[in-house]
Amino acid sequence: MTGTERKRSGVWRKIRAVGVEDIKLWCTRRLPILKWAPAYNWRENLVPDAVSGVMLAIQQVTQGLAFAVLSSVHPVFGLYGSLFPVIIYAVFGTGRHVATGRSPFERLVPSANASFTTSNDSGVLGLSEFEMQKIGVAAAVSFLGGLIQVAMFLLHLGSATFLLTEPVISAMTTGAATHVVTSQVKYLLGMKMPYISGPLGFFHIYAYIFENIRSVQLEALLLSLLSIVVLVLVKELNEKFKRSIKVVLPIDLVLIIASSLACYYADMEYIYGLEVVGHIPEGIPSPRAPPMSVLPEVATEAFGVALVGYAASLALAQGSAKKFKYSVDENQELLANGLSNVIPSFFFCIPSAAAMGRTALLYSTGAKTQVACLISCTLILVVIYAVGPLLYWMPMCVLASIIVVGLKGMLMQFRDLKKYWNVDKVDWSIWVSTYVFTICFAANVGLLYGVVCTISVVIFRFSRVKTLNLKNMKEVDYKYKTEENCESLKQAQIISINNPLVFLNARKFHEDLIKIIQKDSTSTQAYEDINKCEQNALLCSLSNGSCCESLSQPCHEQRQALILDCSGLNFFDYTGVSMLLQIYMDCKSRHIDVLLAHCKASLIKAMQYGGNLDSENPIFFESVSSAISALQINRNYSKFSEQSEM
């Protein structure tokens, strides 16, 4: 049988070995809805999920419209983004209290330019060709960003999320929220201003605003201030009395209805020049593939959407899992977020991720499972097919106010600075610098800087951490039968290895070992006079010391022994093993016994493969006690041999 045939037969045996239970386990792992849906408790969970679903639908509609405007596309596409990604995540996601939707990190679509046509009708939903080209770019970003997340899932990069520390995520999301608030200032003030982006664009926007402060529209400013005050006040009251009231006041919906009616009857669009949402078409268009020709141009934005969106979503999923005591599969979350971007991109959806405000709403309204999100999707369908056209008169400044107030939770993360300062000044520095990078550049740049900074700090700290600890003989679970045995083992040094041994700390490990040996040798009475004992000369040479080469008399003291407790050596690399072998061979050449206890099989195999460990006596032991016993037996045997020769 050839090698190819043997390989094929091996693969076929593995395929045949897969049983029904294996397939079922794989399906429930990749489709979590198959696990929780059959066990759904209709009697206990349906009512709270229904209430949460209604409240979530209201918030999804209002913020979906607003975040679509934030992405420079028609508001109706925000409704689609509040529908399809939520359904996909409910099927594939592992977070029970995570509500997805548009994640407000940065603008995705540039303003009108020469590459966009100016045709009036595209034949889709009655929208212009210009609008469809803009949503095409946003859908392409969603498609490519989702593909990146799915690729990360296939590479099992979910386990790499330990690099996304809490200070980095907190600083990045706070900086992203600051960017969003800045992008809404023009609507809050009723100003007309060009699209400004790029490095330091945050500061250029405010510079333009202050230069053109006289163009602020007073009516829009007053309506924005009134909306923000009402939203904050009512939301605070809802939060304060949420235990005594079962259904909170949907202030977002009330404000939208009231402002739309006021704008319609007062004809504010024409009399005061207020900018309104405009026509919202009914229904959902047929699916269409995103324009693949623009994928190379939006690669940077897609990479940012993939990383930043996943980081924010995972943080919220883990937070909900910790709060309600269930587990989240980090790698499965990559798949859920990736498919929540890839599939909806064919339905003109902008990039999505978990939203803090919507997730917090599920907390406060008592949602139990993802059924709440599915109920909200049903209500959003009603809005798309029936209620959408009634939102024509909604003022843009009111939508901007809803966005700004919805980001309150992210902006309040500034309070974390006090916590980081009191706990760890380094984390405080990482938070501040990551926030500054996010503000000056973009959320993806800030996230990348935070990860690199975290890795650098870990390397710096790891290479300087104490690697060894000298154990007292009394700490060892070993009983000496006679005082003679105890005296004979005074030269046995027991040193425990506390950390992994890799290239980062191998040199520090060697330095710490020499310092411990030196300290112990100077504190032992038998080694006070280094010119009288050959072992002292050996220790001096180990520490690059200079020792007296003329020894008046041979030393008859017992040889020194070094016992390394490797129970704390969790993992190692080639450099670490090489350092252990170097120490062993050094000590062997200088007549110092080296014994290793609590060694894992992988370490023993690596040391045996990497160096010459030929020795008359064994050097690997199951415990420190067994190493001491072996050492005592060998020394008694040597003493007996000497007496026999005499």
C-alpha positions in Angstrom: 0.0 0.0 0.0 1.4 3.4 -1.0 1.7 6.3 1.3 -1.2 8.1 -0.4 -3.5 5.1 -0.1 -2.5 4.7 3.5 -3.3 8.3 4.2 -6.7 8.0 2.5 -7.6 4.9 4.4 -6.7 6.7 7.7 -8.9 9.6 6.8 -11.7 7.2 5.9 -11.4 5.4 9.2 -11.7 8.8 11.1 -14.8 9.7 9.1 -16.4 6.3 9.9 -15.5 6.7 13.5 -17.6 9.8 13.8 -20.9 8.9 15.5 -24.3 10.5 15.8 -23.5 11.8 19.2 -20.4 13.5 17.8 -22.4 15.2 15.1 -25.0 16.3 17.6 -22.4 17.7 19.9 -20.8 19.6 17.0 -24.2 21.1 15.9 -25.1 22.2 19.4 -21.7 23.8 19.8 -21.8 25.7 16.6 -25.6 26.4 16.7 -26.2 27.3 20.4 -29.9 27.9 19.7 -30.3 24.1 19.4 -29.2 23.9 23.0 -31.2 26.6 24.7 -34.4 26.7 22.6 -35.7 23.2 23.3 -35.1 23.8 27.1 -36.8 27.2 27.0 -39.1 27.7 30.0 -42.2 29.3 28.5 -44.0 29.9 31.8 -41.2 31.7 33.6 -39.3 33.4 30.8 -41.9 34.4 28.1 -43.3 37.4 29.9 -40.0 39.1 30.9 -38.6 38.3 27.4 -41.7 39.8 25.8 -41.5 43.0 27.8 -37.7 43.3 27.1 -38.3 42.6 23.4 -40.8 45.5 23.1 -38.5 47.9 24.9 -35.6 46.7 22.8 -37.5 47.2 19.5 -38.3 50.8 20.4 -34.6 51.4 21.1 -33.5 49.5 18.0 -35.7 51.5 15.8 -34.6 54.9 17.1 -30.9 54.2 17.4 -30.9 52.2 14.1 -32.1 55.3 12.3 -29.6 57.4 14.1 -26.6 55.2 13.5 -27.5 54.9 9.8 -27.2 58.6 9.6 -23.9 58.3 11.5 -22.6 56.0 8.8 -23.7 58.5 6.1 -26.3 56.2 4.6 -30.1 56.4 4.3 -31.9 55.9 7.7 -33.9 52.9 6.4 -30.7 50.9 6.3 -30.4 51.3 10.0 -33.6 49.5 10.4 -32.3 46.6 8.3 -29.2 46.6 10.5 -31.4 46.3 13.6 -33.1 43.2 12.1 -30.8 40.8 10.3 -27.7 40.8 12.6 -29.9 40.3 15.6 -31.4 37.2 14.1 -28.1 35.8 13.1 -26.5 36.4 16.5 -29.5 34.8 18.3 -28.8 31.6 16.3 -25.0 31.5 16.6 -24.1 33.6 19.6 -23.5 32.4 23.1 -24.3 35.6 25.0 -27.9 35.4 26.3 -28.2 39.2 27.1 -26.3 40.6 24.1 -28.2 42.9 21.7 -26.4 43.5 18.4 -26.9 46.4 16.0 -24.9 49.2 14.5 -21.8 49.8 16.6 -21.0 53.5 16.6 -17.2 53.6 16.1 -16.6 55.7 13.0 -18.0 56.9 9.8 -17.8 54.3 7.1 -18.8 56.1 3.9 -17.2 59.3 2.6 -19.2 62.2 1.3 -20.1 62.6 -2.3 -17.1 62.4 -4.6 -16.3 61.9 -8.3 -16.6 58.1 -8.1 -20.4 58.3 -7.2 -22.9 58.8 -10.0 -25.7 61.3 -9.7 -28.6 59.3 -11.2 -31.9 60.0 -9.5 -33.4 56.6 -9.4 -31.8 53.2 -8.8 -34.9 51.1 -9.0 -34.5 49.9 -5.4 -36.9 51.2 -2.8 -37.3 54.4 -4.8 -33.8 55.5 -3.6 -31.3 57.3 -5.8 -28.3 55.6 -7.3 -26.2 57.8 -5.1 -27.8 56.4 -2.0 -27.4 52.8 -3.2 -23.7 53.4 -4.0 -23.1 54.7 -0.5 -24.8 51.7 1.2 -22.9 49.5 -1.2 -19.6 50.8 0.3 -20.9 50.3 3.8 -22.1 46.7 3.0 -18.7 46.0 1.5 -17.1 47.0 4.8 -19.5 44.7 6.6 -18.8 41.8 4.3 -15.1 42.0 4.4 -15.0 42.7 8.2 -17.2 39.6 8.7 -14.9 37.5 6.6 -12.0 38.6 8.7 -13.8 37.5 11.8 -14.8 34.1 10.3 -11.2 33.6 9.3 -10.1 34.4 12.9 -12.6 31.8 14.1 -11.2 29.2 11.7 -7.7 30.0 13.1 -9.0 29.7 16.7 -7.8 33.2 17.5 -10.6 33.6 20.1 -8.1 32.4 22.7 -5.9 35.3 21.9 -8.4 37.7 23.4 -6.4 37.7 26.7 -4.4 40.5 25.0 -7.6 42.6 25.0 -7.3 43.7 28.6 -9.9 45.6 30.4 -8.0 48.9 30.4 -7.4 48.7 26.7 -11.1 47.9 25.8 -12.4 50.6 28.2 -10.1 53.2 26.8 -10.8 52.2 23.2 -14.6 52.2 23.6 -14.5 55.5 25.5 -12.4 57.1 22.7 -14.8 55.7 20.1 -17.8 57.1 21.9 -16.0 60.5 22.0 -15.5 60.3 18.2 -19.2 59.6 17.8 -20.3 62.5 20.0 -18.0 64.7 17.9 -19.6 63.5 14.7 -23.0 64.5 16.0 -22.1 68.0 17.1 -23.0 69.4 13.7 -26.5 68.0 14.0 -26.9 69.2 17.6 -25.9 72.7 16.5 -27.7 72.6 13.1 -24.5 73.4 11.2 -23.5 72.6 7.7 -19.9 71.4 7.6 -17.7 69.4 5.2 -16.7 65.8 6.0 -13.4 65.9 8.0 -11.5 62.7 8.6 -7.9 61.4 8.9 -5.3 61.7 11.6 -6.1 64.5 14.1 -9.5 65.0 12.4 -11.1 65.1 15.8 -9.3 68.4 16.5 -9.9 69.8 13.0 -13.7 69.3 13.5 -13.8 71.4 16.7 -11.5 74.0 15.1 -14.0 74.3 12.2 -16.9 74.6 14.6 -15.3 77.4 16.6 -14.3 79.2 13.4 -17.9 79.1 12.2 -19.7 79.4 15.5 -21.9 82.2 14.1 -23.6 79.7 11.7 -25.1 77.7 14.7 -28.9 77.3 14.2 -30.5 78.5 17.4 -33.7 76.4 16.9 -31.7 73.2 16.5 -29.5 74.0 19.4 -32.5 74.6 21.8 -34.3 71.5 20.6 -31.1 69.4 21.1 -30.6 70.8 24.6 -34.3 70.1 25.5 -34.1 66.6 24.1 -30.9 65.7 26.0 -32.3 67.1 29.3 -35.5 65.1 28.9 -33.7 61.9 27.9 -31.2 62.0 30.7 -33.8 63.0 33.3 -36.3 60.3 32.4 -33.6 57.6 32.0 -32.2 58.4 35.4 -35.7 58.2 36.9 -36.3 54.9 35.1 -33.1 53.5 36.5 -33.8 54.8 40.0 -37.4 53.3 40.2 -36.8 50.3 38.0 -37.5 47.9 40.9 -40.9 49.5 41.7 -42.1 49.8 38.1 -42.4 46.8 35.9 -42.4 48.7 32.5 -40.1 51.7 32.1 -41.2 54.7 30.1 -39.9 54.4 26.5 -38.7 58.0 26.4 -36.9 57.5 23.1 -40.2 56.6 21.4 -42.1 59.3 23.1 -39.6 61.9 22.2 -39.5 60.8 18.5 -43.3 60.9 18.3 -43.6 64.3 20.0 -40.8 66.0 18.0 -42.1 64.6 14.7 -45.6 65.9 15.4 -44.3 69.2 16.5 -42.1 69.5 13.4 -45.0 68.5 11.2 -47.6 70.9 12.6 -45.2 73.8 13.1 -43.7 73.2 9.6 -40.2 73.5 11.1 -38.5 72.1 8.1 -39.4 75.1 5.9 -39.9 77.9 8.5 -36.8 77.2 10.7 -34.8 75.1 8.2 -34.5 72.1 10.5 -33.1 69.0 8.9 -35.4 66.0 9.0 -35.0 62.3 8.3 -37.1 62.4 5.1 -38.7 59.6 3.2 -38.4 56.1 4.6 -39.4 53.4 2.0 -41.5 50.4 3.0 -40.5 46.8 2.8 -37.2 44.9 2.4 -35.4 44.8 -1.0 -34.2 41.6 -2.6 -30.7 40.5 -1.5 -27.8 41.8 -3.5 -24.1 41.0 -3.2 -21.9 43.9 -2.0 -19.7 45.6 -4.7 -16.6 43.5 -4.7 -14.6 46.1 -6.6 -14.4 48.3 -3.6 -13.0 45.7 -1.2 -9.4 46.7 -1.6 -10.3 50.3 -0.9 -12.1 49.5 2.4 -9.7 46.9 3.7 -8.5 49.3 6.5 -12.0 50.1 7.6 -13.0 46.4 7.5 -10.0 45.4 9.6 -11.0 48.0 12.2 -14.6 46.8 12.2 -13.5 43.2 12.7 -11.2 43.9 15.6 -13.0 46.7 17.4 -16.4 45.3 16.9 -15.4 41.9 18.2 -13.5 43.4 21.1 -16.6 45.4 22.2 -19.0 42.5 21.6 -16.9 40.0 23.5 -16.5 42.4 26.4 -20.3 42.8 26.7 -20.9 39.0 26.3 -18.4 38.2 29.0 -19.9 40.9 31.2 -23.4 39.4 30.8 -22.1 35.9 31.4 -20.4 37.0 34.6 -23.5 38.8 35.8 -25.9 35.9 35.1 -23.5 33.1 35.8 -23.1 31.2 32.5 -20.2 30.7 30.1 -19.3 32.3 26.8 -17.3 30.6 24.0 -14.8 33.2 22.8 -14.1 31.4 19.5 -17.8 30.9 18.8 -18.3 34.6 19.4 -16.0 35.2 16.5 -18.2 33.0 14.2 -21.4 34.7 15.5 -20.1 38.2 14.9 -18.6 37.3 11.6 -21.8 35.8 10.2 -23.7 38.7 11.7 -21.8 40.9 9.3 -21.3 38.7 6.3 -24.9 37.5 5.8 -26.7 40.8 6.5 -24.3 42.6 4.0 -26.4 41.0 1.2 -29.4 42.8 2.6 -27.9 46.3 2.6 -26.8 46.2 6.2 -24.1 48.4 7.7 -21.5 46.7 10.0 -22.8 45.5 13.3 -21.5 44.6 16.8 -22.9 44.4 20.3 -24.3 47.7 21.6 -23.7 48.7 25.2 -27.0 50.7 25.5 -29.1 47.9 24.1 -27.4 45.2 26.2 -27.9 47.4 29.3 -31.6 47.7 28.4 -31.9 43.9 28.4 -30.4 43.9 31.9 -32.7 46.5 33.3 -35.9 45.0 31.8 -35.2 41.5 33.1 -34.6 39.6 29.9 -33.9 35.9 30.3 -32.8 34.6 26.9 -32.3 35.6 23.3 -36.0 35.3 22.7 -36.3 38.9 23.7 -34.1 39.9 20.7 -36.2 37.7 18.4 -39.4 39.4 19.6 -37.9 42.8 19.0 -37.1 41.6 15.4 -40.8 40.8 14.8 -41.8 44.4 15.9 -39.1 45.9 13.7 -40.6 44.1 10.7 -43.9 45.8 11.6 -42.1 49.2 11.6 -40.4 48.5 8.2 -43.6 47.5 6.5 -46.1 49.8 8.2 -44.8 52.6 10.4 -41.6 53.7 8.6 -43.2 56.4 6.3 -44.6 58.1 9.4 -41.0 59.0 10.6 -40.5 61.5 7.7 -40.7 64.5 10.0 -38.3 63.3 12.7 -35.7 66.1 13.3 -32.1 65.1 12.9 -31.0 67.0 16.0 -33.3 64.8 18.0 -31.7 61.7 16.5 -28.3 63.1 17.4 -29.5 63.7 21.0 -30.6 60.1 21.2 -27.2 58.9 20.0 -25.3 61.1 22.5 -27.4 60.1 25.5 -27.2 56.4 24.4 -23.4 56.7 24.7 -23.5 57.9 28.3 -22.5 54.5 29.6 -19.3 54.5 27.4 -18.5 58.0 28.3 -18.9 57.3 32.0 -15.9 54.9 31.8 -13.7 57.9 32.6 -14.5 57.0 36.2 -12.4 53.9 35.7 -9.3 56.1 35.8 -9.5 56.4 39.6 -9.7 52.6 40.0 -6.7 52.0 37.7 -4.6 54.7 39.5 -5.2 53.2 42.9 -4.6 49.6 41.7 -1.8 49.9 39.1 -0.2 53.0 37.7 0.9 51.1 34.6 -2.7 50.2 33.7 -3.7 53.8 34.3 -1.0 54.9 31.8 -2.1 52.3 29.2 -5.7 53.6 29.5 -4.7 57.2 29.0 -2.4 56.6 26.1 -4.8 54.3 24.4 -7.5 56.9 24.7 -5.2 59.6 23.3 -4.3 57.3 20.3 -8.0 56.6 19.7 -8.9 60.2 19.7 -6.0 61.3 17.5 -6.4 58.5 14.9 -9.2 55.9 15.1 -10.6 53.1 17.2 -8.7 50.4 15.4 -5.4 52.3 15.7 -6.1 52.8 19.4 -6.9 49.1 19.9 -3.7 48.1 18.1 -1.6 50.5 20.2 -3.2 49.2 23.4 -2.4 45.6 22.5 1.2 46.4 21.6 1.6 48.4 24.8 0.2 45.6 26.9 2.6 43.0 25.3 5.5 45.3 25.9 4.6 45.8 29.5 4.2 42.1 30.0 7.6 41.4 28.5 9.3 44.1 30.6 7.7 42.8 33.8 8.1 39.1 33.0 11.8 39.4 32.3 12.4 41.1 35.7 10.2 39.0 38.0 11.8 36.8 40.6 12.1 33.3 39.2 13.5 31.3 42.1 12.9 30.8 45.8 15.2 29.2 48.4 13.2 26.6 50.5 13.9 25.9 54.1 14.5 22.3 55.0 11.7 22.5 57.4 9.3 23.2 54.6 10.0 19.9 53.0 7.8 17.0 53.9 10.7 14.8 55.0 11.5 13.3 58.4 15.2 12.8 59.4 15.7 9.8 61.6 19.0 10.9 63.1 20.9 14.1 63.8 23.8 12.7 61.8 21.6 12.6 58.7 20.4 16.1 59.3 24.0 17.3 59.6 25.1 15.5 56.5 22.4 17.2 54.5 23.2 20.8 55.5 24.9 21.3 52.1 21.7 20.4 50.2 20.1 23.5 48.8 16.4 23.2 47.8 15.3 25.9 45.3 11.8 26.1 43.8 11.2 27.5 40.3 8.2 29.8 40.5 7.6 30.8 36.9 7.7 29.5 33.3 11.3 29.3 31.9 11.4 30.9 28.5 13.8 33.1 26.5 12.4 36.2 28.4 13.6 35.2 31.8 16.3 32.5 31.2 19.2 34.9 31.9 17.4 36.2 35.0 16.9 32.6 36.2 20.6 32.0 36.0 21.4 35.2 37.8 18.9 34.4 40.6 20.3 30.9 41.0 23.8 32.1 41.5 22.7 34.7 44.0 20.9 32.2 46.1 23.8 29.8 46.1 26.2 32.6 47.0 24.0 33.8 49.9 23.6 30.3 51.3 27.3 29.5 51.0 28.3 32.6 53.0 25.7 31.8 55.7 27.0 28.2 56.3 29.7 27.8 58.9 31.3 25.0 56.9 32.0 27.4 54.1 33.3 30.4 56.0 36.8 30.0 54.8 36.6 29.7 51.0 40.3 28.9 50.7 39.9 25.7 52.6 37.2 24.0 50.6 37.2 23.0 46.9 33.4 23.4 46.8 33.7 27.1 47.6 36.0 27.5 44.7 33.5 25.9 42.5 30.7 28.2 43.7 33.0 31.2 43.1 33.6 30.2 39.6 29.9 29.7 39.0 29.3 33.4 39.9 32.2 34.7 37.8 34.0 35.1 41.0 37.7 35.0 41.6 38.8 32.4 44.0 42.1 31.5 45.4 43.7 28.9 43.3 46.1 27.6 46.0 44.3 25.4 48.4 46.3 24.6 51.4 44.6 21.3 52.2 42.0 19.2 50.5 38.5 19.6 51.9 36.9 16.6 53.4 33.5 18.2 53.8 30.6 16.6 51.9 29.9 17.7 48.3 27.3 20.4 47.9 23.9 19.4 46.4 21.4 21.4 44.5 17.8 20.3 44.4 15.5 22.2 41.9 11.8 21.9 42.7 10.2 22.2 39.2 6.5 22.1 40.4 6.1 25.7 39.4 7.6 25.3 36.0 4.4 25.3 34.0 5.9 25.6 30.5 9.3 26.2 28.9 10.9 26.8 25.5 14.2 25.7 23.9 16.2 28.6 25.6 14.9 27.6 29.0 15.8 24.0 28.6 19.2 25.0 27.3 19.8 27.1 30.4 18.8 24.2 32.7 21.2 21.9 30.8 24.0 24.5 31.0 23.5 24.8 34.8 23.5 21.0 35.1 26.7 20.5 33.1 28.4 23.4 34.9 27.7 22.0 38.3 28.6 18.5 37.2 32.0 19.6 36.0 32.6 21.3 39.4 31.4 18.2 41.4 28.1 19.7 42.5 25.2 17.3 42.6 22.0 18.5 40.8 18.7 16.8 41.3 15.3 17.9 39.7 12.0 17.1 41.5 8.4 17.3 40.3 9.5 17.3 36.7 6.8 16.9 34.0 7.3 14.2 31.4 7.7 16.8 28.7 10.6 18.5 30.6 12.4 15.2 31.2 12.1 14.3 27.5 13.3 17.7 26.4 16.3 17.7 28.7 17.3 14.1 27.7 17.0 15.0 24.0 18.8 18.3 24.3 21.9 17.3 26.3 24.2 14.7 27.6 22.7 13.6 31.0 24.7 10.4 31.4 25.2 9.9 35.1 25.8 7.1 37.5 22.9 8.3 39.7 19.3 9.4 38.6 18.6 13.1 38.6 14.8 13.2 38.0 12.5 12.5 41.0 8.8 12.6 41.7 9.2 14.8 44.8 11.7 16.7 46.8 11.6 14.1 49.6 12.5 11.3 47.2 15.4 13.4 45.9 16.7 14.0 49.5 16.4 10.2 50.2 18.3 9.3 47.1 21.0 11.9 48.0 21.3 10.5 51.5 21.6 7.0 50.2 24.3 7.9 47.8 26.3 9.7 50.4 26.0 6.9 52.9 27.2 4.5 50.2 30.2 6.8 49.4 31.0 7.0 53.1 30.8 3.3 53.5 33.1 2.8 50.4 35.7 5.1 51.9 35.7 3.3 55.2 36.0 -0.1 53.4 39.0 1.1 51.5 40.7 2.3 54.7 
